[in-house]
Amino acid sequence: MTSSSKGSYTRLCIQVNLDKPLINTVKVGRLKQKVMYEGISFLCFYCGRLGHK
């Protein structure tokens, strides 16, 4: 990969502990990247629990 080519996103499959709130950003080097979750409905990012938004 050359320094001039960049991807627009990276897709990861991870396990998360739903007893803790989910994160919405991750720091990569000096940059903060937004975390987007797929396949999750009725998930509250405030408390991290399923069943409401």
GUFI-791065 format. One record per residue: residue number from 1; residue in one letter; x, y, z of N, C-alpha, C in turn. Coordinates in nm, 3 decimals, always signed. Example, Ala and Ser with C-alpha at 12.3 -4.5 7.8 and 13.67 -1.06 7.14 Angstrom:
{1,'a',{+1.319,-0.569,+0.780},{+1.230,-0.450,+0.780},{+1.320,-0.330,+0.780}}
{2,'s',{+1.285,-0.225,+0.708},{+1.367,-0.106,+0.714},{+1.290,+0.003,+0.787}}
This chain:
{1,'m',{+0.084,-0.118,+0.000},{+0.000,+0.000,+0.000},{+0.088,+0.123,+0.000}}
{2,'t',{+0.059,+0.217,-0.085},{+0.137,+0.340,-0.092},{+0.080,+0.443,+0.003}}
{3,'s',{+0.159,+0.546,+0.028},{+0.114,+0.650,+0.121},{+0.000,+0.734,+0.064}}
{4,'s',{-0.020,+0.729,-0.068},{-0.127,+0.808,-0.129},{-0.261,+0.736,-0.132}}
{5,'s',{-0.265,+0.605,-0.104},{-0.392,+0.532,-0.106},{-0.447,+0.519,+0.035}}
{6,'k',{-0.575,+0.553,+0.049},{-0.639,+0.546,+0.179},{-0.774,+0.478,+0.164}}
{7,'g',{-0.811,+0.398,+0.262},{-0.943,+0.337,+0.264},{-1.042,+0.429,+0.334}}
{8,'s',{-1.168,+0.410,+0.306},{-1.268,+0.496,+0.368},{-1.320,+0.437,+0.499}}
{9,'y',{-1.301,+0.307,+0.521},{-1.344,+0.245,+0.646},{-1.275,+0.112,+0.664}}
{10,'t',{-1.283,+0.061,+0.786},{-1.235,-0.072,+0.818},{-1.347,-0.143,+0.893}}
{11,'r',{-1.374,-0.265,+0.859},{-1.480,-0.342,+0.925},{-1.415,-0.446,+1.015}}
{12,'l',{-1.459,-0.451,+1.142},{-1.408,-0.546,+1.240},{-1.524,-0.621,+1.302}}
{13,'c',{-1.498,-0.743,+1.341},{-1.595,-0.822,+1.417},{-1.538,-0.839,+1.557}}
{14,'i',{-1.609,-0.789,+1.657},{-1.559,-0.793,+1.794},{-1.667,-0.841,+1.890}}
{15,'q',{-1.627,-0.885,+2.007},{-1.720,-0.915,+2.115},{-1.715,-0.797,+2.212}}
{16,'v',{-1.832,-0.757,+2.262},{-1.838,-0.646,+2.356},{-1.908,-0.691,+2.484}}
{17,'n',{-1.870,-0.630,+2.593},{-1.932,-0.653,+2.722},{-2.048,-0.555,+2.735}}
{18,'l',{-2.172,-0.603,+2.726},{-2.289,-0.515,+2.732},{-2.323,-0.471,+2.874}}
{19,'d',{-2.243,-0.515,+2.973},{-2.259,-0.463,+3.108},{-2.194,-0.326,+3.122}}
{20,'k',{-2.112,-0.288,+3.022},{-2.045,-0.158,+3.022},{-2.093,-0.078,+2.902}}
{21,'p',{-2.094,+0.056,+2.914},{-2.134,+0.139,+2.799},{-2.041,+0.119,+2.680}}
{22,'l',{-2.097,+0.126,+2.559},{-2.017,+0.113,+2.437},{-1.947,+0.244,+2.408}}
{23,'i',{-1.834,+0.233,+2.340},{-1.759,+0.353,+2.301},{-1.809,+0.403,+2.166}}
{24,'n',{-1.794,+0.532,+2.140},{-1.832,+0.585,+2.009},{-1.714,+0.643,+1.933}}
{25,'t',{-1.597,+0.649,+1.997},{-1.474,+0.689,+1.929},{-1.358,+0.604,+1.980}}
{26,'v',{-1.257,+0.591,+1.895},{-1.135,+0.520,+1.933},{-1.018,+0.604,+1.884}}
{27,'k',{-0.912,+0.610,+1.962},{-0.795,+0.688,+1.925},{-0.697,+0.599,+1.849}}
{28,'v',{-0.659,+0.641,+1.730},{-0.562,+0.570,+1.646},{-0.447,+0.666,+1.622}}
{29,'g',{-0.337,+0.643,+1.692},{-0.228,+0.741,+1.686},{-0.274,+0.871,+1.748}}
{30,'r',{-0.264,+0.980,+1.672},{-0.310,+1.110,+1.721},{-0.452,+1.142,+1.675}}
{31,'l',{-0.513,+1.054,+1.596},{-0.646,+1.079,+1.541},{-0.754,+1.006,+1.620}}
{32,'k',{-0.868,+1.071,+1.634},{-0.986,+1.005,+1.691},{-1.074,+0.960,+1.577}}
{33,'q',{-1.113,+0.833,+1.578},{-1.197,+0.776,+1.474},{-1.333,+0.741,+1.532}}
{34,'k',{-1.439,+0.770,+1.458},{-1.574,+0.737,+1.501},{-1.598,+0.587,+1.487}}
{35,'v',{-1.661,+0.527,+1.586},{-1.696,+0.385,+1.584},{-1.843,+0.374,+1.544}}
{36,'m',{-1.870,+0.293,+1.442},{-2.006,+0.271,+1.396},{-2.037,+0.122,+1.414}}
{37,'y',{-2.149,+0.093,+1.478},{-2.188,-0.045,+1.504},{-2.293,-0.087,+1.402}}
{38,'e',{-2.277,-0.207,+1.344},{-2.374,-0.263,+1.250},{-2.452,-0.375,+1.317}}
{39,'g',{-2.575,-0.394,+1.275},{-2.654,-0.506,+1.322},{-2.703,-0.493,+1.464}}
{40,'i',{-2.703,-0.372,+1.517},{-2.750,-0.350,+1.654},{-2.873,-0.259,+1.648}}
{41,'s',{-2.986,-0.309,+1.697},{-3.105,-0.225,+1.703},{-3.144,-0.206,+1.850}}
{42,'f',{-3.205,-0.096,+1.878},{-3.250,-0.063,+2.013},{-3.136,-0.066,+2.114}}
{43,'l',{-3.024,-0.007,+2.078},{-2.909,-0.002,+2.166},{-2.892,+0.140,+2.217}}
{44,'c',{-2.881,+0.155,+2.346},{-2.862,+0.286,+2.408},{-2.712,+0.310,+2.427}}
{45,'f',{-2.659,+0.413,+2.363},{-2.518,+0.445,+2.377},{-2.488,+0.518,+2.507}}
{46,'y',{-2.592,+0.562,+2.578},{-2.572,+0.628,+2.706},{-2.542,+0.526,+2.816}}
{47,'c',{-2.627,+0.424,+2.827},{-2.607,+0.324,+2.933},{-2.549,+0.194,+2.879}}
{48,'g',{-2.548,+0.173,+2.745},{-2.488,+0.054,+2.686},{-2.578,-0.069,+2.690}}
{49,'r',{-2.705,-0.053,+2.721},{-2.793,-0.167,+2.732},{-2.886,-0.176,+2.611}}
{50,'l',{-2.929,-0.298,+2.582},{-3.023,-0.322,+2.473},{-3.167,-0.302,+2.521}}
{51,'g',{-3.256,-0.265,+2.429},{-3.397,-0.257,+2.461},{-3.457,-0.119,+2.448}}
{52,'h',{-3.373,-0.016,+2.438},{-3.421,+0.120,+2.416},{-3.311,+0.201,+2.348}}
{53,'k',{-3.350,+0.317,+2.294},{-3.252,+0.403,+2.229},{-3.222,+0.524,+2.316}}
